[in-house]
Amino acid sequence: MFDYAILGLGKTGLAVLEYLTRHEPKAKVLASDSGADSALQTSCRRRFSGTAFEFGGHTDQVLDAKMVVKSPGISWRAPILRKLRESSVRVTSEIEFGFERLGARPRTVIGVTGTNGKTTTTHLLGHLFSLSGIKTVVAGNIGAPLIEKAPEIDSETALILELSSYQLEDSGRLDLDAAVLLNITPDHLDHHGGWDQYVNAKAKIFSFVRKEGFEIVNFEDKAAKQIPSGGAAARRLFFSSRRVLKEGAWIADGKIQLKTQNSKLKTNAAIFPCPNLFGDHNFENQMAAVLAALVSGINPGSLQEALAPYHPPPHRLEKLGEISGALFINDSKATNVDSVVVALRALEPLIEKRGGKIHLLMGGQDKGSPYGALADFKAVLRGVYVYGQAKAKIESDLGSKIPSETADNLSQAVKAAFGRAGQGDIVLLSPACASFDQFQNYEHRGEEFRKIFNELRLTNTE
């Protein structure tokens, strides 16, 4: 009998194993991984000599544990998970496991989810709290796993969690003061088993909001808005980039308007948005973050001071620079079609101002969504350069509506786009696909794009 079984030895699984080794050294632990990587095996056996390991698959030994901590990337349709469902063994997520081991209940806990924008919003929230002089920990699907930070969290800490659909699906109980739902569009459907299951996973965030907590929702996102409240005592606030609301946050006169009418939280203020974020989607991200910070006790004046110097994390419409009059933009985080649509909409004013067109770099590991919607942007697209596993499907979906060119890899695609780019044009990496066919993750893909850009700049200096 094991006290714990760790299912999957990726980033979160190793973090859980490290925690147990340090803080529960007497626990009997089984670590199970489906891979057979010899370097991982050697490293794990050396670092965690008191742990039982199995590699190359998950055996029924996992069923002989009191608790299983599941890595988020393992689907519930996997055979071992089906067996666990039929057993009495508790299966939990690293997020829930970490939450149960916090040093103390934090002063505030905010969870952020959504198909697109959650990392920027979470990152911005961490910035708003930190610059307001509050001890802040940002964890979850961004940065460090929560379990790594759990021991240092105390009653003075603001805990900001980015929560993916995988993490929400795997969690049974969290304790949030505020939950942010940015949007829901098709993504990860293969993992969850369909659209309804994906929506249900996202919707779980509201069930984790404590009594009299806040649900912050995008009024313009139909799927998000239709999800019922998680509890009768929760208070829902909306934000909108398109219309004036009676309460919540919206854009008017170039400012973020804030209005709350609850007896415990009355606000009527306007603040300037961050100058380093552009596009309607980033207005939405800012409004969501500002509302979440506001309901957590940060005043509008402090929010205004913190917004001005903020810079978003890399790989999100990140301007790399110009070569021969062509601007290169790194949007490697655009891992689905909807996020590419958002990027193209955000860039329309810029491309009009520059008097050029966009050369779009797309490709990678297909996620099952059609690409035809991108044809709506043919007026601003000079061409599409496709590479990787999904290139044939992308070309087929776009047909003859937009000129396209295939490449074996990202480097070839970038060089082809640059060869056709003129003065005022934009070379945009916004792949609409996962990165795992040729890269470790979207960050690796974005850094490779940056490397190619720097090499081109060196060889094309005027």
C-alpha positions as a printed Julia matrix, in Angstrom:
462×3 Matrix{Float64}:
   0.0    0.0     0.0
   1.31   3.43   -0.98
   0.38   6.69    0.69
   0.63   8.48   -2.65
   0.94   7.61   -6.31
   2.12  10.32   -8.68
   0.76   9.84  -12.17
   3.1   11.47  -14.69
   6.59  12.84  -14.08
   6.45  16.1   -15.96
   6.84  19.49  -14.33
   3.99  19.13  -11.83
   4.64  15.48  -11.0
   8.28  16.15  -10.18
   7.27  19.15   -8.07
   4.9   16.96   -6.02
   7.59  14.32   -5.6
  10.09  16.97   -4.46
   7.57  18.29   -1.91
   6.84  14.84   -0.48
  10.54  14.03   -0.21
  11.18  17.21    1.78
   8.03  17.57    3.84
   6.63  14.03    4.18
   9.79  11.89    4.08
   8.14   8.89    5.74
   5.39   8.65    3.12
   5.44   5.63    0.82
   5.35   6.98   -2.72
   4.95   5.39   -6.15
   5.89   7.53   -9.15
   4.47   6.26  -12.45
   5.31   7.61  -15.9
   4.24   6.34  -19.32
   7.55   7.36  -20.91
  10.72   5.32  -20.98
  13.28   8.12  -21.2
  16.51   6.72  -19.76
  17.82  10.13  -18.66
  14.63  10.79  -16.68
  14.82   7.35  -15.08
  18.44   7.81  -14.03
  17.82  11.32  -12.69
  14.72  10.32  -10.72
  16.26   7.25   -9.13
  19.3    9.29   -8.09
  17.31  12.23   -6.65
  14.52  10.25   -5.01
  16.11   7.03   -3.79
  13.3    6.27   -1.35
  10.59   6.33   -4.03
   9.23   3.36   -5.97
   9.21   4.01   -9.73
   7.61   2.5   -12.79
   8.35   3.7   -16.32
   6.95   2.81  -19.72
   3.34   2.61  -18.6
   0.95   2.83  -15.66
   0.32  -0.53  -13.99
  -2.29  -1.58  -11.46
   0.2   -0.71   -8.71
  -1.3    2.78   -8.96
  -4.58   1.38   -7.63
  -2.76   0.38   -4.45
  -2.43   4.0    -3.28
  -4.5    6.03   -0.82
  -4.26   9.11   -3.06
  -3.24   9.67   -6.68
  -1.89  13.05   -7.78
  -2.56  13.25  -11.51
  -0.55  15.25  -14.02
  -2.87  17.54  -16.01
  -1.87  16.27  -19.45
  -3.14  12.73  -18.84
  -6.67  12.31  -20.18
  -9.4   10.84  -18.02
 -10.02   8.46  -20.91
  -6.64   6.78  -20.31
  -7.07   3.13  -19.18
  -5.52   3.7   -15.75
  -7.86   6.64  -15.08
 -10.87   4.55  -16.05
  -9.8    1.97  -13.49
  -9.26   4.64  -10.86
 -12.77   6.01  -11.47
 -14.16   2.58  -10.63
 -12.06   2.32   -7.47
 -12.28   4.12   -4.13
  -8.89   5.79   -4.59
  -8.96   9.57   -4.43
  -7.55  11.24   -7.57
  -6.58  14.89   -7.31
  -4.69  17.6    -9.18
  -1.38  19.17   -8.24
  -3.31  22.45   -7.76
  -5.69  20.92   -5.21
  -2.86  18.97   -3.56
  -0.89  22.2    -3.2
  -3.89  24.19   -1.97
  -4.38  21.72    0.87
  -0.76  22.27    1.94
  -0.57  26.06    2.0
   1.31  27.57    4.93
  -1.89  29.48    5.81
  -5.12  30.65    4.19
  -4.02  33.59    1.97
  -5.51  37.08    2.35
  -7.06  36.62   -1.09
  -7.13  33.91   -3.74
  -8.0   34.68   -7.37
  -8.38  32.04  -10.07
  -8.17  32.97  -13.75
  -9.27  30.81  -16.67
 -10.33  31.18  -20.3
  -9.31  29.78  -23.65
  -7.23  32.85  -24.48
  -5.71  35.63  -22.41
  -5.4   33.87  -19.06
  -1.61  34.12  -18.81
  -1.57  37.85  -19.59
  -4.43  38.47  -17.13
  -2.8   36.38  -14.39
   0.58  38.02  -14.98
  -1.03  41.48  -14.88
  -2.89  40.66  -11.66
   0.36  39.62  -10.02
   1.89  42.93  -11.13
  -1.06  44.96   -9.77
  -0.86  43.32   -6.35
   2.94  43.48   -6.13
   3.11  47.16   -7.04
   0.43  47.84   -4.44
   2.86  46.6    -1.78
   1.2   43.23   -1.21
   3.14  39.99   -0.93
   2.09  38.09   -4.05
   2.51  34.56   -5.37
   1.58  33.74   -8.97
   1.37  30.02   -9.73
  -0.56  27.26  -11.47
  -0.49  27.05  -15.24
   2.0   29.94  -15.25
   5.48  29.79  -13.77
   5.99  27.43  -10.85
   3.56  24.69   -9.8
   1.6   25.73   -6.71
   3.1   22.97   -4.57
   6.55  24.59   -4.97
   5.23  27.83   -3.47
   2.83  26.36   -0.9
   5.12  26.44    2.18
   5.92  30.17    1.76
   2.3   31.31    1.48
   0.94  32.97    4.62
  -2.1   34.99    5.68
  -0.62  38.18    4.14
  -0.18  36.64    0.69
  -2.27  37.32   -2.38
  -2.38  34.07   -4.35
  -3.06  34.44   -8.08
  -3.7   31.17   -9.94
  -3.84  30.59  -13.67
  -6.12  27.57  -14.06
  -6.27  25.55  -17.26
  -9.23  23.41  -18.24
  -7.1   20.36  -17.43
  -6.4   21.58  -13.9
 -10.01  22.56  -13.26
 -11.28  19.21  -14.51
  -8.93  17.37  -12.14
  -9.7   19.44   -9.03
 -12.43  18.61   -6.56
 -12.22  21.6    -4.25
 -10.48  24.98   -4.23
 -11.29  28.07   -2.18
 -11.38  31.21   -4.36
 -12.33  34.73   -3.36
 -12.74  35.64   -7.03
 -12.94  33.66  -10.26
 -12.24  35.23  -13.66
 -13.64  33.67  -16.85
 -12.31  35.49  -19.92
 -13.79  33.5   -22.81
 -14.51  30.0   -24.08
 -13.77  28.98  -27.67
 -12.98  25.52  -29.1
  -9.65  24.18  -27.83
  -8.31  20.96  -26.31
 -11.42  19.15  -27.56
  -9.43  15.98  -28.18
  -8.3   15.88  -24.55
 -11.72  16.55  -23.02
 -13.75  14.51  -25.48
 -15.81  17.32  -27.02
 -17.12  20.86  -26.7
 -19.6   20.2   -23.87
 -16.96  18.52  -21.74
 -14.54  21.39  -22.36
 -17.14  23.99  -21.32
 -17.98  21.96  -18.22
 -14.31  21.91  -17.24
 -14.07  25.7   -17.54
 -17.37  26.15  -15.69
 -16.0   24.34  -12.62
 -14.12  27.48  -11.62
 -17.38  29.03  -10.36
 -18.03  26.06   -8.07
 -14.8   26.93   -6.26
 -15.84  30.5    -5.31
 -16.47  30.9    -1.59
 -19.62  32.47   -0.13
 -19.95  36.16   -1.05
 -17.03  35.85   -3.45
 -16.96  37.3    -6.96
 -17.4   35.87  -10.44
 -15.9   38.13  -13.11
 -17.16  37.29  -16.6
 -16.81  38.59  -20.16
 -20.23  39.96  -21.13
 -19.38  39.64  -24.84
 -18.54  35.93  -24.72
 -21.75  33.97  -25.19
 -20.48  30.64  -23.87
 -18.96  32.22  -20.76
 -21.99  34.39  -20.01
 -24.4   31.46  -20.24
 -22.66  29.45  -17.52
 -24.77  29.67  -14.34
 -23.34  31.01  -11.13
 -21.57  28.51   -8.91
 -23.48  29.55   -5.82
 -26.43  31.69   -4.78
 -24.24  33.9    -2.58
 -21.63  34.65   -5.26
 -21.7   38.12   -6.83
 -21.22  38.33  -10.6
 -19.6   41.31  -12.3
 -19.24  41.68  -16.06
 -16.74  43.5   -18.25
 -17.29  44.54  -21.86
 -15.18  45.98  -24.68
 -18.27  46.88  -26.74
 -20.94  48.47  -24.55
 -21.66  50.46  -21.41
 -22.78  48.35  -18.46
 -24.82  49.25  -15.39
 -22.11  47.73  -13.24
 -18.67  46.25  -13.82
 -16.04  47.5   -16.28
 -16.23  48.9   -19.82
 -14.36  51.22  -22.18
 -15.49  54.82  -22.74
 -13.58  57.99  -23.66
 -10.39  55.94  -23.97
 -10.54  54.87  -20.32
 -11.52  51.81  -18.31
 -14.73  52.73  -16.5
 -15.32  51.01  -13.17
 -18.62  50.92  -11.33
 -19.71  48.69   -8.46
 -22.86  49.21   -6.42
 -22.65  46.53   -3.74
 -23.08  47.91   -0.22
 -19.64  46.56    0.72
 -17.96  47.78   -2.47
 -19.07  51.06   -4.0
 -16.86  52.39   -6.79
 -17.3   54.87   -9.61
 -13.95  55.6   -11.25
 -12.11  55.76  -14.57
  -8.48  54.83  -15.23
  -6.25  54.93  -18.29
  -5.43  51.52  -19.81
  -1.89  50.19  -20.04
  -0.06  51.8   -23.0
   1.93  48.61  -23.67
  -1.09  46.42  -24.44
  -3.06  46.79  -27.67
  -6.16  45.19  -29.18
  -9.7   44.64  -27.87
  -8.66  41.33  -26.32
  -6.09  43.13  -24.18
  -8.71  45.69  -23.12
 -10.7   42.68  -21.91
  -7.69  41.2   -20.12
  -7.04  44.53  -18.38
 -10.66  45.02  -17.34
 -10.82  41.5   -15.91
  -7.6   42.01  -13.94
  -8.6   45.46  -12.69
 -12.02  44.24  -11.54
 -10.49  41.26   -9.73
  -7.98  43.53   -8.0
 -10.7   46.06   -7.16
 -12.96  43.52   -5.44
  -9.88  42.33   -3.53
  -9.4   45.75   -1.95
  -6.94  47.6    -4.22
  -8.12  51.17   -4.84
  -8.4   52.71   -8.34
  -5.52  55.13   -7.7
  -3.11  52.29   -6.97
  -4.38  50.39  -10.01
  -3.71  53.38  -12.26
  -0.15  53.72  -10.96
   0.52  50.01  -11.5
  -0.96  49.8   -15.02
   1.25  52.47  -16.58
   4.62  50.64  -16.4
   3.29  47.14  -17.11
   4.77  45.03  -19.93
   3.09  41.76  -20.96
   4.89  38.4   -20.91
   6.69  37.4   -24.14
   5.19  35.52  -27.11
   1.94  37.51  -27.06
   1.88  40.02  -29.94
   5.45  40.84  -28.96
   7.15  43.3   -31.29
  10.67  42.05  -32.03
  11.74  44.89  -34.3
  12.07  45.8   -37.97
  14.26  44.56  -40.8
  14.26  46.52  -44.06
  10.96  48.17  -43.14
   9.16  44.93  -42.2
   7.99  44.58  -38.59
   8.34  41.14  -36.97
   5.78  40.17  -34.3
   6.01  37.08  -32.1
   2.59  35.67  -31.17
   3.71  32.09  -30.56
   1.17  31.75  -27.73
  -1.61  31.78  -30.36
  -2.16  28.02  -30.23
  -5.69  27.96  -31.66
  -7.59  29.56  -34.54
  -9.58  31.95  -32.37
  -6.42  33.47  -30.9
  -5.11  34.13  -34.43
  -8.4   35.87  -35.29
  -7.95  38.0   -32.17
  -4.37  38.85  -33.19
  -5.36  39.85  -36.73
  -8.15  42.07  -35.44
  -5.77  43.72  -33.0
  -3.26  44.41  -35.78
  -5.73  45.87  -38.3
  -5.3   49.49  -37.07
  -1.51  49.1   -37.05
  -1.32  47.65  -40.55
  -3.58  50.42  -41.86
  -1.29  53.0   -40.28
   1.82  51.34  -41.75
   0.25  51.01  -45.2
   1.33  47.4   -45.6
   0.05  43.83  -45.34
   0.55  40.86  -43.02
   2.63  37.78  -43.85
   1.19  35.13  -41.53
   3.27  32.17  -40.29
   1.09  29.21  -39.29
   1.54  25.56  -38.49
   2.47  22.95  -35.95
   0.39  20.22  -34.37
  -3.25  20.38  -35.46
  -5.87  20.68  -32.7
  -8.92  19.73  -34.74
 -10.47  23.13  -35.47
 -11.09  24.42  -39.04
  -8.92  27.26  -40.34
 -11.39  28.69  -42.85
 -12.33  31.66  -40.63
  -8.95  33.22  -41.38
 -10.07  33.84  -44.96
 -12.17  36.72  -43.58
  -8.9   38.64  -43.21
  -7.79  38.34  -46.82
  -7.88  42.15  -47.12
  -4.95  42.48  -44.69
  -3.1   39.25  -45.51
  -0.43  39.26  -48.21
   0.11  35.53  -47.77
   0.16  32.58  -45.39
   3.28  30.48  -44.89
   2.49  27.05  -43.47
   4.79  24.45  -41.93
   4.7   21.43  -39.68
   2.2   18.64  -39.18
  -0.89  20.77  -39.9
   0.31  22.44  -43.11
  -1.75  20.3   -45.51
  -4.96  20.85  -43.55
  -4.37  24.6   -43.28
  -3.8   24.87  -47.04
  -6.88  22.75  -47.74
  -9.11  24.81  -45.43
  -7.94  28.12  -46.87
  -8.13  26.89  -50.46
  -7.47  29.61  -53.0
  -8.89  32.4   -50.83
  -5.46  33.5   -49.58
  -2.08  32.89  -51.29
  -0.15  30.25  -49.35
   3.26  28.63  -49.42
   4.45  25.49  -47.65
   7.71  25.01  -45.78
   9.33  22.13  -43.95
   9.95  24.09  -40.78
   9.59  27.48  -39.11
  12.96  28.75  -40.33
  12.06  28.13  -43.97
   8.66  29.76  -43.49
  10.16  32.88  -41.88
  12.75  33.29  -44.63
  10.1   32.86  -47.33
   7.87  35.47  -45.69
  10.75  37.92  -45.26
  11.73  37.45  -48.89
   8.28  38.69  -49.95
   7.77  41.34  -47.26
   7.94  44.96  -48.3
   8.11  48.34  -46.6
   5.36  48.64  -43.97
   4.52  44.93  -43.97
   4.31  42.75  -40.85
   5.76  39.25  -40.52
   3.54  37.64  -37.88
   4.1   34.32  -36.15
   0.63  33.34  -34.95
   0.57  29.57  -35.5
  -3.03  28.5   -34.59
  -1.53  25.14  -33.58
   0.23  23.4   -30.73
   4.01  23.37  -30.96
   4.83  19.8   -30.01
   5.54  18.45  -33.49
   8.79  20.43  -33.72
   9.24  22.25  -30.39
   9.12  21.58  -26.66
   6.37  24.16  -26.11
   5.14  27.52  -27.41
   7.93  29.33  -25.53
  10.57  27.26  -27.32
   8.85  28.05  -30.64
   8.76  31.76  -29.84
  12.42  31.82  -28.83
  13.36  30.04  -32.06
  11.45  32.71  -34.0
  13.37  35.38  -32.08
  16.65  33.63  -32.94
  15.75  33.51  -36.66
  14.78  37.19  -36.55
  18.11  38.15  -34.96
  20.04  36.14  -37.57
  18.13  37.84  -40.39
  18.75  41.26  -38.86
  22.5   40.6   -38.7
  22.66  39.59  -42.36
  20.34  42.34  -43.61
  21.68  45.42  -41.85
  21.3   48.4   -44.09
